[in-house]
């Protein structure tokens, strides 16, 4: 159920009913998820050593990605909503990955496509 109400932060906006029956500003909900994903990403980067394992890049956290060494073992994609899961689940998935910068990640996939591995 969606209805328009006054939010202290966003003013007059849409609210949706939560599972517990209370209403919450939809924009505040999005902000909370964004903040949590960012915190988990920072924790994941720290957990994996803080830099690209191939070239040592460590300037922009947003340019660091997680490459599954064996795609057959992938339970979920860390970049696509993976950071909204519980830390224990994220950590288990990180253990299957190498952290690489965006550029090295593209080179890895280029090599996989063009040389088989």
DOVO-622987 format. One record per atom (N, C-alpha, C, CB): residue number from 1; atom name; z, x, y. Coordinates in steps of 0.001 Angstrom, whole numbers. Atoms other than C-alpha are relative to their C-alpha. Glycine has a CB too. Example, Ala and Ser with C-alpha at 12.3 -4.5 7.8 and 13.67 -1.06 7.14 Angstrom:
BEGIN
+-----+------+---------+---------+---------+
!   n ! atom !      zz !      xx !      yy !
+-----+------+---------+---------+---------+
!   1 !    N !       0 !     890 !   -1190 !
!   1 !   CA !    7800 !   12300 !   -4500 !
!   1 !    C !       0 !     900 !    1200 !
!   1 !   CB !    1246 !    -992 !      27 !
!   2 !    N !     -60 !    -820 !   -1190 !
!   2 !   CA !    7140 !   13670 !   -1060 !
!   2 !    C !     730 !    -770 !    1090 !
!   2 !   CB !   -1415 !     414 !     462 !
+-----+------+---------+---------+---------+
END
This chain:
BEGIN
+-----+------+---------+---------+---------+
!   n ! atom !      zz !      xx !      yy !
+-----+------+---------+---------+---------+
!   1 !    N !       0 !     842 !   -1174 !
!   1 !   CA !       0 !       0 !       0 !
!   1 !    C !       0 !     893 !    1245 !
!   1 !   CB !    1222 !    -961 !      -6 !
!   2 !    N !     102 !    -763 !   -1241 !
!   2 !   CA !    -984 !    1364 !    3393 !
!   2 !    C !     247 !    -938 !    1173 !
!   2 !   CB !   -1392 !     692 !     124 !
!   3 !    N !    -201 !     766 !   -1225 !
!   3 !   CA !     259 !     135 !    6736 !
!   3 !    C !     168 !     969 !    1160 !
!   3 !   CB !    1234 !    -943 !    -120 !
!   4 !    N !    -104 !    -837 !   -1188 !
!   4 !   CA !     266 !    1458 !   10274 !
!   4 !    C !    1421 !     -69 !     550 !
!   4 !   CB !   -1024 !    -437 !    1075 !
!   5 !    N !   -1345 !    -104 !    -553 !
!   5 !   CA !    3598 !    2683 !   11638 !
!   5 !    C !      48 !    1164 !     979 !
!   5 !   CB !    1054 !     181 !   -1125 !
!   6 !    N !    -210 !   -1081 !    -962 !
!   6 !   CA !    5008 !    5078 !   14221 !
!   6 !    C !     655 !    1194 !    -699 !
!   6 !   CB !     875 !    -484 !    1192 !
!   7 !    N !    -543 !   -1256 !     524 !
!   7 !   CA !    5539 !    8684 !   13076 !
!   7 !    C !     540 !     803 !    1185 !
!   7 !   CB !   -1096 !     820 !    -798 !
!   8 !    N !    -597 !    -804 !   -1062 !
!   8 !   CA !    7825 !   10944 !   15149 !
!   8 !    C !    -908 !    1168 !     406 !
!   8 !   CB !    1362 !     530 !    -448 !
!   9 !    N !     861 !   -1161 !    -256 !
!   9 !   CA !    5250 !   13743 !   14868 !
!   9 !    C !   -1413 !    -420 !     395 !
!   9 !   CB !     -57 !     899 !   -1237 !
!  10 !    N !    1410 !     357 !    -164 !
!  10 !   CA !    1848 !   12010 !   14699 !
!  10 !    C !    -255 !   -1284 !     778 !
!  10 !   CB !    -624 !    -122 !   -1328 !
!  11 !    N !     175 !    1249 !    -731 !
!  11 !   CA !    2468 !    8802 !   16633 !
!  11 !    C !    -414 !   -1134 !    -923 !
!  11 !   CB !   -1030 !     174 !    1100 !
!  12 !    N !     452 !    1151 !     780 !
!  12 !   CA !     882 !    5556 !   15447 !
!  12 !    C !   -1060 !     454 !    -999 !
!  12 !   CB !    -559 !   -1119 !     927 !
!  13 !    N !     896 !    -489 !    1051 !
!  13 !   CA !    -771 !    6359 !   12128 !
!  13 !    C !     265 !    -740 !   -1303 !
!  13 !   CB !     171 !    1520 !    -203 !
!  14 !    N !    -151 !     661 !    1305 !
!  14 !   CA !   -1162 !    5244 !    8512 !
!  14 !    C !    1181 !     567 !    -777 !
!  14 !   CB !   -1283 !     147 !    -826 !
!  15 !    N !   -1080 !    -351 !     918 !
!  15 !   CA !    1840 !    5258 !    6211 !
!  15 !    C !    -362 !    -560 !   -1369 !
!  15 !   CB !    1389 !    -554 !     496 !
!  16 !    N !     213 !     522 !    1346 !
!  16 !   CA !    1682 !    4873 !    2458 !
!  16 !    C !    1344 !     -88 !    -719 !
!  16 !   CB !    -997 !     894 !    -795 !
!  17 !    N !   -1239 !     202 !     751 !
!  17 !   CA !    4344 !    3661 !      49 !
!  17 !    C !      87 !    1045 !   -1108 !
!  17 !   CB !      69 !   -1443 !    -593 !
!  18 !    N !    -247 !    -997 !    1044 !
!  18 !   CA !    5810 !    6399 !   -2137 !
!  18 !    C !     482 !    -685 !   -1267 !
!  18 !   CB !    1032 !    1047 !     470 !
!  19 !    N !    -453 !     560 !    1274 !
!  19 !   CA !    6849 !    5929 !   -5763 !
!  19 !    C !    1414 !    -562 !      81 !
!  19 !   CB !     -64 !    1057 !   -1080 !
!  20 !    N !   -1377 !     472 !    -134 !
!  20 !   CA !   10458 !    5475 !   -4658 !
!  20 !    C !     117 !   -1244 !     898 !
!  20 !   CB !     868 !    1116 !     558 !
!  21 !    N !      22 !    1215 !    -797 !
!  21 !   CA !    9403 !    2515 !   -2482 !
!  21 !    C !      52 !     219 !    1502 !
!  21 !   CB !    1124 !    -851 !    -394 !
!  22 !    N !     -48 !    -290 !   -1435 !
!  22 !   CA !    9828 !    4241 !     883 !
!  22 !    C !   -1391 !     324 !     518 !
!  22 !   CB !     964 !    1166 !     290 !
!  23 !    N !    1281 !    -308 !    -623 !
!  23 !   CA !    6980 !    4735 !    3333 !
!  23 !    C !      55 !    1399 !     606 !
!  23 !   CB !    -358 !   -1054 !    1080 !
!  24 !    N !     108 !   -1325 !    -606 !
!  24 !   CA !    5775 !    8149 !    4535 !
!  24 !    C !   -1331 !     111 !     729 !
!  24 !   CB !     136 !    1117 !   -1070 !
!  25 !    N !    1209 !    -263 !    -781 !
!  25 !   CA !    3272 !    9178 !    7174 !
!  25 !    C !    -980 !     795 !    -863 !
!  25 !   CB !     337 !     773 !    1320 !
!  26 !    N !    1000 !    -683 !     833 !
!  26 !   CA !      62 !   10193 !    5399 !
!  26 !    C !    -298 !    1400 !     529 !
!  26 !   CB !   -1297 !    -823 !     -63 !
!  27 !    N !     260 !   -1321 !    -582 !
!  27 !   CA !    -503 !   13075 !    7830 !
!  27 !    C !    1144 !     963 !    -302 !
!  27 !   CB !    -208 !    -113 !    1521 !
!  28 !    N !   -1144 !    -846 !     356 !
!  28 !   CA !    3023 !   14397 !    7196 !
!  28 !    C !     -73 !     412 !   -1467 !
!  28 !   CB !    1326 !    -736 !     280 !
!  29 !    N !     161 !    -324 !    1423 !
!  29 !   CA !    2330 !   14223 !    3454 !
!  29 !    C !   -1010 !    1122 !    -191 !
!  29 !   CB !    -441 !   -1242 !    -791 !
!  30 !    N !    1030 !   -1038 !      82 !
!  30 !   CA !    -840 !   16297 !    3870 !
!  30 !    C !     553 !    1323 !     518 !
!  30 !   CB !   -1261 !    -411 !     802 !
!  31 !    N !    -591 !   -1215 !    -561 !
!  31 !   CA !    1030 !   18789 !    6060 !
!  31 !    C !     975 !     654 !    -980 !
!  31 !   CB !     716 !    -320 !    1312 !
!  32 !    N !    -982 !    -528 !     956 !
!  32 !   CA !    3777 !   19159 !    3430 !
!  32 !    C !    -699 !     686 !   -1177 !
!  32 !   CB !     916 !   -1135 !    -515 !
!  33 !    N !     745 !    -599 !    1113 !
!  33 !   CA !    1261 !   19847 !     647 !
!  33 !    C !    -656 !    1310 !     446 !
!  33 !   CB !   -1073 !    -989 !    -534 !
!  34 !    N !     630 !   -1205 !    -539 !
!  34 !   CA !    -594 !   22368 !    2819 !
!  34 !    C !    1028 !    1122 !     134 !
!  34 !   CB !    -655 !    -293 !    1368 !
!  35 !    N !   -1059 !    -996 !    -164 !
!  35 !   CA !    2666 !   24162 !    3626 !
!  35 !    C !     449 !     537 !   -1356 !
!  35 !   CB !    1197 !    -605 !     755 !
!  36 !    N !    -418 !    -435 !    1341 !
!  36 !   CA !    3689 !   24254 !     -48 !
!  36 !    C !   -1056 !     887 !    -641 !
!  36 !   CB !     276 !   -1214 !    -900 !
!  37 !    N !    1069 !    -816 !     585 !
!  37 !   CA !     293 !   25572 !   -1178 !
!  37 !    C !     -28 !    1383 !     628 !
!  37 !   CB !   -1362 !    -685 !     177 !
!  38 !    N !      -7 !   -1290 !    -698 !
!  38 !   CA !     473 !   28323 !    1440 !
!  38 !    C !    1161 !     861 !    -494 !
!  38 !   CB !      97 !    -208 !    1532 !
!  39 !    N !   -1169 !    -744 !     474 !
!  39 !   CA !    3974 !   29326 !     317 !
!  39 !    C !    -222 !     522 !   -1420 !
!  39 !   CB !    1257 !    -889 !      47 !
!  40 !    N !     275 !    -421 !    1381 !
!  40 !   CA !    2894 !   29431 !   -3344 !
!  40 !    C !   -1051 !    1104 !     -13 !
!  40 !   CB !    -473 !   -1201 !    -857 !
!  41 !    N !    1028 !   -1045 !     -68 !
!  41 !   CA !    -208 !   31480 !   -2437 !
!  41 !    C !     623 !    1335 !     398 !
!  41 !   CB !   -1110 !    -393 !    1002 !
!  42 !    N !    -660 !   -1234 !    -432 !
!  42 !   CA !    1935 !   34028 !    -590 !
!  42 !    C !     868 !     585 !   -1110 !
!  42 !   CB !     851 !    -262 !    1245 !
!  43 !    N !    -835 !    -436 !    1115 !
!  43 !   CA !    4337 !   34193 !   -3531 !
!  43 !    C !    -868 !     571 !   -1128 !
!  43 !   CB !     860 !   -1173 !    -523 !
!  44 !    N !     918 !    -461 !    1045 !
!  44 !   CA !    1402 !   34603 !   -5953 !
!  44 !    C !    -583 !    1373 !     355 !
!  44 !   CB !   -1137 !   -1024 !    -207 !
!  45 !    N !     543 !   -1285 !    -446 !
!  45 !   CA !     -98 !   37433 !   -3898 !
!  45 !    C !    1058 !    1094 !    -160 !
!  45 !   CB !    -477 !     -85 !    1477 !
!  46 !    N !   -1091 !    -969 !     164 !
!  46 !   CA !    3265 !   39193 !   -3839 !
!  46 !    C !     219 !     313 !   -1479 !
!  46 !   CB !    1307 !    -539 !     632 !
!  47 !    N !    -211 !    -157 !    1437 !
!  47 !   CA !    3705 !   38623 !   -7593 !
!  47 !    C !   -1058 !     916 !    -632 !
!  47 !   CB !     -17 !   -1369 !    -684 !
!  48 !    N !    1094 !    -794 !     562 !
!  48 !   CA !     317 !   40244 !   -8302 !
!  48 !    C !    -169 !    1354 !     698 !
!  48 !   CB !   -1296 !    -781 !      89 !
!  49 !    N !      33 !   -1340 !    -561 !
!  49 !   CA !    1042 !   43316 !   -6177 !
!  49 !    C !    -476 !     117 !    1436 !
!  49 !   CB !    -844 !     826 !    -827 !
!  50 !    N !     329 !      -2 !   -1416 !
!  50 !   CA !    -255 !   42346 !   -2738 !
!  50 !    C !   -1331 !     598 !     405 !
!  50 !   CB !    1026 !     699 !     697 !
!  51 !    N !    1298 !    -580 !    -351 !
!  51 !   CA !   -3680 !   43969 !   -2946 !
!  51 !    C !   -1003 !    -168 !   -1124 !
!  51 !   CB !     150 !    1475 !     340 !
!  52 !    N !    1082 !      71 !     991 !
!  52 !   CA !   -7037 !   43850 !   -4718 !
!  52 !    C !     186 !    1135 !    -997 !
!  52 !   CB !   -1412 !      81 !     683 !
!  53 !    N !    -228 !   -1029 !    1009 !
!  53 !   CA !   -6633 !   45685 !   -8000 !
!  53 !    C !   -1178 !     967 !    -116 !
!  53 !   CB !     267 !    -646 !   -1345 !
!  54 !    N !    1176 !    -871 !      86 !
!  54 !   CA !  -10173 !   47135 !   -7701 !
!  54 !    C !    -128 !     943 !    1188 !
!  54 !   CB !   -1250 !    -836 !    -109 !
!  55 !    N !     275 !    -828 !   -1188 !
!  55 !   CA !  -10386 !   48382 !   -4124 !
!  55 !    C !    1198 !     191 !     917 !
!  55 !   CB !   -1115 !    -608 !     788 !
!  56 !    N !   -1195 !    -158 !    -807 !
!  56 !   CA !   -6887 !   48023 !   -2653 !
!  56 !    C !      50 !    -826 !    1268 !
!  56 !   CB !     145 !    1396 !     354 !
!  57 !    N !      20 !     837 !   -1211 !
!  57 !   CA !   -7856 !   45498 !      55 !
!  57 !    C !    1289 !    -817 !      87 !
!  57 !   CB !   -1240 !    -944 !       2 !
!  58 !    N !   -1247 !     759 !    -169 !
!  58 !   CA !   -4722 !   43869 !    1508 !
!  58 !    C !     182 !    -544 !    1419 !
!  58 !   CB !    1183 !     876 !    -355 !
!  59 !    N !    -101 !     380 !   -1406 !
!  59 !   CA !   -5524 !   42787 !    5068 !
!  59 !    C !     205 !   -1505 !     186 !
!  59 !   CB !   -1247 !     440 !     742 !
!  60 !    N !     -49 !    1451 !    -205 !
!  60 !   CA !   -6086 !   39008 !    4848 !
!  60 !    C !     307 !    -699 !   -1329 !
!  60 !   CB !   -1345 !    -521 !     594 !
!  61 !    N !    -418 !     692 !    1225 !
!  61 !   CA !   -4221 !   36953 !    2239 !
!  61 !    C !   -1047 !   -1016 !    -451 !
!  61 !   CB !    1347 !    -701 !     218 !
!  62 !    N !     998 !    1011 !     347 !
!  62 !   CA !   -6925 !   34274 !    2398 !
!  62 !    C !   -1206 !     608 !    -717 !
!  62 !   CB !    -460 !    -729 !    1255 !
!  63 !    N !    1125 !    -660 !     655 !
!  63 !   CA !   -9460 !   36842 !    1158 !
!  63 !    C !     369 !     515 !   -1389 !
!  63 !   CB !    -501 !    1147 !     857 !
!  64 !    N !    -426 !    -411 !    1337 !
!  64 !   CA !   -7438 !   37537 !   -2003 !
!  64 !    C !     -93 !   -1190 !    -953 !
!  64 !   CB !    1448 !     568 !      30 !
!  65 !    N !     273 !    1059 !     971 !
!  65 !   CA !   -8393 !   35530 !   -5091 !
!  65 !    C !     479 !     448 !   -1375 !
!  65 !   CB !   -1515 !    -354 !     -32 !
!  66 !    N !    -485 !    -278 !    1350 !
!  66 !   CA !   -7420 !   35326 !   -8741 !
!  66 !    C !   -1133 !    -221 !   -1000 !
!  66 !   CB !    1223 !    -898 !    -346 !
!  67 !    N !    1099 !      35 !     968 !
!  67 !   CA !   -9986 !   36145 !  -11406 !
!  67 !    C !     569 !     -36 !   -1411 !
!  67 !   CB !    -940 !    1223 !     179 !
!  68 !    N !    -416 !      97 !    1403 !
!  68 !   CA !   -9348 !   34972 !  -14962 !
!  68 !    C !    -759 !    1034 !    -825 !
!  68 !   CB !    -247 !   -1436 !    -559 !
!  69 !    N !     625 !   -1026 !     843 !
!  69 !   CA !   -9985 !   37896 !  -17298 !
!  69 !    C !    -755 !    -630 !   -1166 !
!  69 !   CB !    1059 !     978 !    -529 !
!  70 !    N !     640 !     707 !    1109 !
!  70 !   CA !  -10830 !   35498 !  -20127 !
!  70 !    C !     -81 !   -1481 !     361 !
!  70 !   CB !     785 !     212 !   -1345 !
!  71 !    N !     130 !    1409 !    -406 !
!  71 !   CA !  -12230 !   32128 !  -18975 !
!  71 !    C !     404 !    -990 !   -1086 !
!  71 !   CB !   -1417 !    -278 !     411 !
!  72 !    N !    -398 !     885 !    1114 !
!  72 !   CA !  -11471 !   30677 !  -22424 !
!  72 !    C !    1490 !    -342 !      57 !
!  72 !   CB !    -329 !     663 !   -1353 !
!  73 !    N !   -1447 !     199 !     -71 !
!  73 !   CA !   -7739 !   30999 !  -21680 !
!  73 !    C !     433 !    -761 !    1248 !
!  73 !   CB !     701 !    1333 !     -41 !
!  74 !    N !    -324 !     653 !   -1273 !
!  74 !   CA !   -7925 !   29258 !  -18288 !
!  74 !    C !     482 !   -1431 !    -239 !
!  74 !   CB !   -1229 !       0 !     939 !
!  75 !    N !    -536 !    1364 !      65 !
!  75 !   CA !   -5689 !   26174 !  -18122 !
!  75 !    C !    -338 !    -777 !    1268 !
!  75 !   CB !    1524 !      28 !    -211 !
!  76 !    N !     395 !     629 !   -1250 !
!  76 !   CA !   -6441 !   25456 !  -14473 !
!  76 !    C !    -441 !    1076 !     971 !
!  76 !   CB !    1154 !    -841 !     594 !
!  77 !    N !     529 !    -904 !   -1013 !
!  77 !   CA !   -8153 !   27011 !  -11488 !
!  77 !    C !    1039 !     145 !    1106 !
!  77 !   CB !   -1361 !    -520 !     570 !
!  78 !    N !   -1035 !    -226 !   -1008 !
!  78 !   CA !   -5612 !   28587 !   -9145 !
!  78 !    C !    -471 !    -323 !    1410 !
!  78 !   CB !     467 !    1430 !     -58 !
!  79 !    N !     515 !     252 !   -1341 !
!  79 !   CA !   -7877 !   28166 !   -6122 !
!  79 !    C !    -208 !   -1467 !     313 !
!  79 !   CB !   -1280 !     719 !     183 !
!  80 !    N !     270 !    1423 !    -208 !
!  80 !   CA !   -8494 !   24452 !   -6604 !
!  80 !    C !    1219 !    -819 !    -407 !
!  80 !   CB !   -1248 !    -448 !    -801 !
!  81 !    N !   -1217 !     785 !     195 !
!  81 !   CA !   -5163 !   22661 !   -6264 !
!  81 !    C !    1016 !     668 !    -907 !
!  81 !   CB !    -350 !   -1335 !    -558 !
!  82 !    N !    -946 !    -713 !     845 !
!  82 !   CA !   -3492 !   25251 !   -8455 !
!  82 !    C !    1287 !     329 !     710 !
!  82 !   CB !    -615 !    1252 !    -511 !
!  83 !    N !   -1175 !    -390 !    -747 !
!  83 !   CA !   -1098 !   26134 !   -5686 !
!  83 !    C !     926 !   -1167 !     292 !
!  83 !   CB !    -408 !     648 !    1277 !
!  84 !    N !    -922 !    1115 !    -193 !
!  84 !   CA !     457 !   22675 !   -5689 !
!  84 !    C !     812 !    -252 !   -1269 !
!  84 !   CB !    -768 !   -1270 !     404 !
!  85 !    N !    -749 !     141 !    1254 !
!  85 !   CA !    1807 !   23089 !   -9217 !
!  85 !    C !    1333 !     742 !      93 !
!  85 !   CB !    -829 !     533 !   -1197 !
!  86 !    N !   -1287 !    -678 !      52 !
!  86 !   CA !    5280 !   24287 !  -10167 !
!  86 !    C !    -215 !    1508 !    -140 !
!  86 !   CB !     857 !    -542 !   -1170 !
!  87 !    N !     138 !   -1454 !      11 !
!  87 !   CA !    5813 !   28033 !   -9703 !
!  87 !    C !     -88 !     554 !   -1424 !
!  87 !   CB !    1173 !     641 !     734 !
!  88 !    N !      44 !    -501 !    1386 !
!  88 !   CA !    6456 !   28574 !  -13441 !
!  88 !    C !   -1393 !    -148 !    -608 !
!  88 !   CB !    1026 !    -746 !    -869 !
!  89 !    N !    1360 !     213 !     516 !
!  89 !   CA !    3047 !   27088 !  -14306 !
!  89 !    C !    -988 !     932 !     685 !
!  89 !   CB !    -433 !   -1466 !     197 !
!  90 !    N !     877 !    -903 !    -749 !
!  90 !   CA !    1323 !   29076 !  -11554 !
!  90 !    C !     173 !    1422 !    -522 !
!  90 !   CB !     304 !     -64 !    1525 !
!  91 !    N !    -291 !   -1358 !     479 !
!  91 !   CA !    3020 !   32279 !  -12759 !
!  91 !    C !    -628 !     243 !   -1374 !
!  91 !   CB !    1524 !     231 !     -67 !
!  92 !    N !     628 !    -121 !    1327 !
!  92 !   CA !    1850 !   31675 !  -16353 !
!  92 !    C !   -1507 !     201 !     137 !
!  92 !   CB !     294 !   -1254 !    -861 !
!  93 !    N !    1445 !    -122 !    -207 !
!  93 !   CA !   -1707 !   31264 !  -15088 !
!  93 !    C !    -338 !    1331 !     663 !
!  93 !   CB !    -524 !   -1166 !     856 !
!  94 !    N !     227 !   -1292 !    -654 !
!  94 !   CA !   -1441 !   34343 !  -12843 !
!  94 !    C !      17 !    1145 !    -990 !
!  94 !   CB !    1044 !     240 !    1070 !
!  95 !    N !     -70 !   -1059 !    1008 !
!  95 !   CA !    -545 !   36416 !  -15889 !
!  95 !    C !   -1316 !     169 !    -757 !
!  95 !   CB !    1120 !    -294 !    -984 !
!  96 !    N !    1321 !     -68 !     641 !
!  96 !   CA !   -4078 !   35685 !  -17176 !
!  96 !    C !   -1061 !     533 !     962 !
!  96 !   CB !    -413 !   -1387 !    -515 !
!  97 !    N !     948 !    -331 !   -1067 !
!  97 !   CA !   -5665 !   36912 !  -13941 !
!  97 !    C !     214 !    1392 !     575 !
!  97 !   CB !     100 !   -1015 !    1106 !
!  98 !    N !     -75 !   -1165 !    -876 !
!  98 !   CA !   -6429 !   39955 !  -11860 !
!  98 !    C !    -174 !    -521 !    1417 !
!  98 !   CB !   -1090 !    1094 !    -364 !
!  99 !    N !     189 !     388 !   -1391 !
!  99 !   CA !   -6049 !   39631 !   -8104 !
!  99 !    C !   -1028 !     937 !     614 !
!  99 !   CB !    1346 !      37 !     793 !
! 100 !    N !    1090 !    -768 !    -602 !
! 100 !   CA !   -9177 !   40735 !   -6298 !
! 100 !    C !    -332 !    -591 !    1365 !
! 100 !   CB !   -1256 !       5 !    -920 !
! 101 !    N !     471 !     520 !   -1280 !
! 101 !   CA !  -10592 !   40445 !   -2812 !
! 101 !    C !   -1262 !    -827 !    -263 !
! 101 !   CB !    -282 !    1167 !    1025 !
! 102 !    N !    1176 !     870 !     141 !
! 102 !   CA !  -13420 !   37956 !   -2244 !
! 102 !    C !   -1244 !     807 !    -369 !
! 102 !   CB !    -248 !    -779 !    1303 !
! 103 !    N !    1186 !    -811 !     252 !
! 103 !   CA !  -16024 !   40713 !   -2230 !
! 103 !    C !     -23 !     515 !   -1441 !
! 103 !   CB !     -55 !    1175 !     981 !
! 104 !    N !     -56 !    -496 !    1386 !
! 104 !   CA !  -14893 !   42304 !   -5503 !
! 104 !    C !    -155 !   -1146 !    -996 !
! 104 !   CB !    1329 !     742 !    -256 !
! 105 !    N !     129 !    1147 !     898 !
! 105 !   CA !  -14622 !   38838 !   -7075 !
! 105 !    C !   -1469 !    -385 !    -174 !
! 105 !   CB !     806 !   -1199 !     535 !
! 106 !    N !    1429 !     311 !      81 !
! 106 !   CA !  -18251 !   38145 !   -6245 !
! 106 !    C !    -747 !    1057 !    -812 !
! 106 !   CB !    -605 !    -109 !    1408 !
! 107 !    N !     629 !   -1076 !     776 !
! 107 !   CA !  -19259 !   41534 !   -7660 !
! 107 !    C !     301 !    -146 !   -1489 !
! 107 !   CB !     480 !    1373 !     499 !
! 108 !    N !    -372 !     210 !    1407 !
! 108 !   CA !  -17374 !   40801 !  -10900 !
! 108 !    C !    -871 !   -1093 !    -599 !
! 108 !   CB !    1506 !    -372 !    -132 !
! 109 !    N !     809 !    1099 !     528 !
! 109 !   CA !  -19192 !   37488 !  -11326 !
! 109 !    C !   -1487 !     347 !     -20 !
! 109 !   CB !     225 !   -1260 !     825 !
! 110 !    N !    1385 !    -476 !      16 !
! 110 !   CA !  -22515 !   39104 !  -10415 !
! 110 !    C !    -234 !     828 !   -1262 !
! 110 !   CB !    -318 !     838 !    1277 !
! 111 !    N !     118 !    -838 !    1202 !
! 111 !   CA !  -21962 !   41681 !  -13167 !
! 111 !    C !      20 !    -841 !   -1269 !
! 111 !   CB !    1131 !    1032 !     -44 !
! 112 !    N !     -87 !     883 !    1184 !
! 112 !   CA !  -20981 !   38958 !  -15670 !
! 112 !    C !   -1327 !    -726 !    -201 !
! 112 !   CB !    1164 !   -1034 !     155 !
! 113 !    N !    1271 !     733 !      88 !
! 113 !   CA !  -24139 !   36957 !  -14872 !
! 113 !    C !   -1164 !     898 !    -381 !
! 113 !   CB !    -301 !    -679 !    1317 !
! 114 !    N !    1172 !    -846 !     136 !
! 114 !   CA !  -26508 !   39905 !  -14850 !
! 114 !    C !      85 !    1052 !   -1108 !
! 114 !   CB !    -249 !     676 !    1283 !
! 115 !    N !    -107 !   -1006 !    1058 !
! 115 !   CA !  -25116 !   42264 !  -17480 !
! 115 !    C !     790 !    -509 !   -1196 !
! 115 !   CB !     649 !    1260 !     541 !
! 116 !    N !    -748 !     566 !    1101 !
! 116 !   CA !  -23055 !   39981 !  -19655 !
! 116 !    C !    1435 !     488 !     -79 !
! 116 !   CB !    -691 !     300 !   -1269 !
! 117 !    N !   -1358 !    -302 !     110 !
! 117 !   CA !  -19802 !   41447 !  -18798 !
! 117 !    C !     692 !    1033 !     671 !
! 117 !   CB !     212 !     187 !   -1120 !
+-----+------+---------+---------+---------+
END
